Amino acid sequence: MKQSLGAKTLAYPTPVWVIGTFDPDGRPNVMTAAWAGICCGKPPCVYVSLQKTRYTYRNVVERQAYTVNIATEKFARQTDYFGIVSGKTTDKLADCGLTAVKAEKVDAPYIDEFPLVLECRVVQTVELGLHTQYVGEIMDVKAEESILGPAGLPDIEKLRPMIFGPQIRTYHGIGDFIGRAFSIGNDIKNI
C-alpha cells in the first residue's frame, strides 16, 4: 500500500546542472540547479527554474542566455560548491581552478573542464510562484570526444552525470545499463 507524502518535489531522477551566465559587468558566473529538464524536441529546448533572489536570475534576464554544464561525478565537489556560495561575493570558477569559455552561439560562458555543455537562448519565460522558468532553445551542444560513443553521441556511462535527491538533499551517480529504450518492452506487446 502506498503512503501519502503530501505535495513535495519528489520526482526522480532530478538532474544536477551547472548554469553558466555573464553578469552585467561581463564576469562569468555559475550556479548549481536541479529544477531543470528537457521540455521540447523540435526546436530542442531545456528549461531551468530560478528564484528571483539568485544572482544568476538577473544575469539570465539581462543576457537572455545561459549554458547548461552537465555535472559529472568527477566534479561533484565543485558542483556542490557552486550551489553553496554566491557569485556576488566570489569568483566560483577561480576558487575551483576551473576555466570559463565564452560560448560561440549565445552570450554566456561554459566550463571548459565539463565534458558536455548546452548553449541556450531564452525563448520563453514563465512565472511559477517562487521560481521563474526560463525555456532555452539549445543552439549548440559541445561534447568532449572522450565521452562519445560509437554513434558519435554522448555515452552516459562515459559521461557519468550526477542526479539529485530532492528533499533528502543527496547526489547520486547513474546506475547500470538496463536495456535499449523503445525495445526491451516489445516482447510484452507480442503476448
C-alpha positions as CSV (number, residue, x, y, z in Angstrom):
1,M,0.0,0.0,0.0
2,K,1.3,3.4,-0.9
3,Q,1.7,6.1,1.8
4,S,0.8,9.7,1.1
5,L,3.8,12.0,1.4
6,G,1.9,15.2,0.5
7,A,2.8,17.7,-2.2
8,K,6.6,17.7,-2.4
9,T,9.3,17.9,-5.1
10,L,10.0,14.2,-5.2
11,A,10.4,13.4,-8.9
12,Y,13.3,11.1,-9.7
13,P,15.7,11.4,-11.3
14,T,16.4,15.1,-11.0
15,P,19.4,16.4,-13.0
16,V,22.3,18.3,-11.5
17,W,23.2,21.0,-13.9
18,V,25.5,23.9,-13.6
19,I,24.1,27.0,-15.2
20,G,26.6,29.5,-16.7
21,T,25.9,33.2,-17.2
22,F,27.7,36.5,-17.6
23,D,26.9,39.2,-15.0
24,P,26.2,42.8,-16.1
25,D,30.0,43.5,-15.9
26,G,30.8,40.5,-18.2
27,R,32.1,38.3,-15.4
28,P,31.4,34.6,-15.7
29,N,29.2,33.1,-13.0
30,V,27.9,29.6,-12.4
31,M,25.3,28.1,-10.2
32,T,24.1,24.6,-9.4
33,A,20.5,24.0,-10.5
34,A,18.2,20.9,-10.1
35,W,14.9,22.4,-11.2
36,A,15.6,21.8,-14.8
37,G,15.0,19.4,-17.7
38,I,14.2,18.8,-21.4
39,C,10.9,20.4,-22.4
40,C,10.8,20.2,-26.2
41,G,12.3,18.2,-29.1
42,K,11.7,20.5,-32.0
43,P,13.0,23.0,-31.5
44,P,15.3,21.4,-29.0
45,C,14.7,23.1,-25.7
46,V,15.6,22.8,-22.0
47,Y,14.3,24.8,-19.1
48,V,15.8,25.9,-15.8
49,S,13.7,27.4,-12.9
50,L,15.4,30.1,-10.8
51,Q,14.4,32.1,-7.8
52,K,14.5,35.8,-8.2
53,T,16.9,36.1,-5.3
54,R,19.6,34.2,-7.1
55,Y,22.5,36.1,-8.7
56,T,22.0,34.1,-11.9
57,Y,18.4,35.2,-12.2
58,R,19.4,38.8,-13.0
59,N,22.1,37.6,-15.4
60,V,19.6,35.5,-17.4
61,V,17.2,38.4,-17.5
62,E,19.9,40.7,-18.9
63,R,21.6,38.4,-21.3
64,Q,18.7,36.2,-22.3
65,A,21.1,33.3,-22.5
66,Y,22.6,30.6,-20.4
67,T,24.7,27.4,-20.7
68,V,23.9,24.1,-19.2
69,N,27.1,22.4,-18.0
70,I,26.3,18.8,-17.2
71,A,27.6,18.0,-13.7
72,T,29.6,14.7,-13.6
73,E,30.8,12.6,-10.7
74,K,34.4,13.8,-11.3
75,F,33.3,17.4,-10.5
76,A,30.9,16.6,-7.6
77,R,32.7,18.8,-5.0
78,Q,32.9,21.8,-7.3
79,T,29.3,21.4,-8.4
80,D,28.2,21.4,-4.8
81,Y,30.3,24.4,-4.1
82,F,28.7,26.3,-7.0
83,G,25.4,25.9,-5.1
84,I,26.7,26.9,-1.7
85,V,28.3,30.4,-2.4
86,S,27.1,33.4,-4.4
87,G,28.7,34.8,-7.4
88,K,28.1,38.3,-5.9
89,T,30.8,37.7,-3.4
90,T,33.3,35.3,-5.1
91,D,34.6,34.0,-8.4
92,K,33.4,30.4,-8.1
93,L,35.4,29.2,-11.1
94,A,38.6,30.7,-9.9
95,D,38.0,29.2,-6.4
96,C,37.8,25.8,-8.0
97,G,40.6,26.2,-10.5
98,L,38.2,25.9,-13.5
99,T,38.1,27.8,-16.7
100,A,35.3,29.9,-18.2
101,V,35.0,29.9,-22.0
102,K,32.6,32.3,-23.9
103,A,30.0,30.2,-25.8
104,E,30.1,30.6,-29.5
105,K,26.3,30.7,-30.1
106,V,25.0,32.6,-27.1
107,D,26.0,35.3,-24.7
108,A,27.0,33.1,-21.8
109,P,30.1,31.2,-20.6
110,Y,30.6,27.5,-20.2
111,I,33.1,25.5,-18.1
112,D,35.9,24.2,-20.2
113,E,36.6,21.2,-18.0
114,F,33.0,19.9,-18.0
115,P,32.7,17.4,-20.8
116,L,29.1,18.2,-22.0
117,V,27.7,21.7,-22.5
118,L,24.5,23.0,-24.0
119,E,24.3,26.6,-25.3
120,C,20.8,28.1,-24.8
121,R,19.0,31.2,-25.9
122,V,15.9,32.1,-23.8
123,V,12.8,31.8,-25.9
124,Q,10.1,31.9,-23.2
125,T,9.8,32.9,-19.5
126,V,7.1,31.5,-17.2
127,E,6.4,32.9,-13.7
128,L,5.7,29.9,-11.4
129,G,5.4,31.3,-7.9
130,L,8.7,31.1,-6.1
131,H,10.5,30.3,-9.3
132,T,10.8,31.8,-12.8
133,Q,11.2,29.2,-15.5
134,Y,13.4,30.0,-18.5
135,V,12.9,27.9,-21.6
136,G,16.1,27.9,-23.6
137,E,16.4,26.8,-27.2
138,I,19.5,24.7,-27.5
139,M,21.6,26.5,-30.1
140,D,24.6,24.1,-29.8
141,V,25.9,21.1,-27.9
142,K,29.6,20.7,-27.2
143,A,31.0,17.3,-26.1
144,E,34.5,16.1,-25.4
145,E,35.5,13.3,-27.7
146,S,36.3,11.1,-24.6
147,I,32.6,10.8,-23.7
148,L,31.3,10.0,-27.2
149,G,30.1,6.5,-28.0
150,P,30.3,4.7,-31.4
151,A,27.3,6.6,-32.9
152,G,29.1,9.9,-32.1
153,L,26.7,10.8,-29.3
154,P,27.4,11.2,-25.6
155,D,27.7,7.8,-23.8
156,I,26.0,8.1,-20.4
157,E,28.5,5.6,-18.8
158,K,31.5,7.6,-20.1
159,L,29.9,10.9,-19.0
160,R,28.9,9.7,-15.6
161,P,26.4,12.5,-14.8
162,M,25.1,13.2,-11.4
163,I,21.5,13.2,-10.2
164,F,19.9,14.9,-7.2
165,G,17.6,13.6,-4.5
166,P,15.2,16.4,-3.8
167,Q,14.0,16.8,-0.2
168,I,16.7,14.4,1.1
169,R,19.5,16.6,-0.5
170,T,21.8,13.9,-1.8
171,Y,23.8,13.4,-5.0
172,H,24.0,10.1,-6.9
173,G,25.6,8.6,-9.9
174,I,23.9,6.8,-12.7
175,G,23.2,3.0,-12.4
176,D,23.9,0.1,-14.6
177,F,22.7,-0.3,-18.2
178,I,19.2,-2.0,-18.2
179,G,18.4,-2.2,-21.9
180,R,17.6,-0.3,-25.1
181,A,14.8,2.3,-25.0
182,F,11.8,1.5,-27.2
183,S,13.0,-2.0,-27.4
184,I,13.0,-4.0,-24.2
185,G,9.2,-3.8,-23.9
186,N,8.5,-5.2,-27.3
187,D,8.0,-8.7,-26.1
188,I,5.0,-7.6,-23.9
189,K,3.0,-6.4,-26.9
190,N,3.5,-9.8,-28.6
191,I,1.9,-11.7,-25.7
